[in-house]
Amino acid sequence: MRERWARDVLHCPYCHGYEVRDRRLGVLGGTAGSVRYAQIVRQWSDDLVYFTAPGTLTAVDRTGLAACGIGVVEGAIDQLVIDDDRLRGVQLHDGCVVACDALFVPPRFMPNNRLLVGLGCDVDGDGWVTADTTGRTSVPGVWAAGNVIDPRAQVITAAGAGSAAAIALNTDLVDDDVRTAVHDADHHQLP
Ligand SMILES: Cc1cc2nc3c(=O)[nH]c(=O)nc-3n(C[C@H](O)[C@H](O)[C@H](O)COP(=O)(O)OP(=O)(O)OC[C@H]3O[C@@H](n4cnc5c(N)ncnc54)[C@H](O)[C@@H]3O)c2cc1C
């Protein structure tokens, strides 16, 4: 899986769906929200298989998958079948290989925020650094933008948040300059 990451093991249907449209696709299911995730991937191909361990699907899940024409394979996966540097299939524990050109894996996002946490920024219950709409954190002088505080950000939103943070940061520095200038002016006027 690691070796195929971002090539034919994919995490985001919005980032990668178009690249693999109309191919034989799989979703590695079994985690919370992965049925809905499969229904999103389904928009890119009529040939989609949802892989999951036995006993993980509810009746509602099954109905929702079947209604969207998503095949279901219940069983333990042994390995990915790679040939000529391409994903060819998903091999189950019983030896059966399900043909597959790309496997989507619902991601669990983890922020790379050691720097911010080390500086003392407040975090929420899930360990994500909290910030206001300009990216201002709980530590004066520290702003953050993009995926480090927002797992939903993509390139355009992360860049937009970076711009908003830069403007807020600059405003803060101007405020500081003005405070210093006023202080200096008052100081020089003293007899
Ligand atoms: C495989 C893949 C495909 C994607 N495809 C798309 C796509 O098609 N369209 C789209 O919009 N989005 C896509 N995304 C998401 C997009 O890449 C991210 O949302 C975006 O890059 C977030 O930007 P960012 O600046 O917040 O973080 P990043 O781009 O991750 O940049 C953070 C930078 O900070 C550096 N850094 C971290 N800690 C430190 C430190 N302590 N000191 C110095 N530097 C540090 C990191 O090395 C990194 O360079 C994809 C993501 C992945 C993983």
The ligand as an ORCA input file, in Angstrom:
! r2SCAN-3c Opt
* xyz 0 1
  C      -1.553     12.448     -2.767
  C      -2.266     13.762     -2.638
  C      -2.943     14.296     -3.735
  C      -3.583     15.508     -3.615
  N      -4.224     16.025     -4.709
  C      -4.826     17.232     -4.618
  C      -5.473     17.817     -5.743
  O      -5.518     17.241     -6.820
  N      -6.068     19.035     -5.573
  C      -6.041     19.706     -4.385
  O      -6.564     20.818     -4.288
  N      -5.446     19.161     -3.292
  C      -4.846     17.950     -3.388
  N      -4.249     17.395     -2.286
  C      -4.309     18.131     -1.014
  C      -3.285     19.247     -1.019
  O      -2.005     18.716     -1.360
  C      -3.206     19.867      0.377
  O      -4.501     20.205      0.811
  C      -2.355     21.116      0.356
  O      -1.051     20.799     -0.091
  C      -2.296     21.725      1.750
  O      -1.375     22.801      1.726
  P      -0.654     23.221      3.067
  O       0.220     24.372      2.710
  O      -1.657     23.393      4.149
  O       0.219     21.958      3.515
  P       1.425     21.255      2.758
  O       1.309     21.366      1.276
  O       1.486     19.895      3.369
  O       2.677     22.124      3.183
  C       3.171     22.153      4.501
  C       4.677     22.301      4.390
  O       5.203     22.576      5.677
  C       6.367     21.813      5.843
  N       6.606     21.677      7.284
  C       5.893     20.963      8.179
  N       6.423     21.107      9.420
  C       7.479     21.938      9.288
  C       8.434     22.473     10.189
  N       8.393     22.175     11.497
  N       9.385     23.298      9.704
  C       9.426     23.617      8.379
  N       8.551     23.144      7.478
  C       7.593     22.313      7.930
  C       6.082     20.507      5.140
  O       7.272     19.832      4.820
  C       5.348     21.018      3.900
  O       6.228     21.338      2.856
  C      -3.582     16.188     -2.380
  C      -2.912     15.653     -1.266
  C      -2.252     14.455     -1.402
  C      -1.525     13.902     -0.196
*
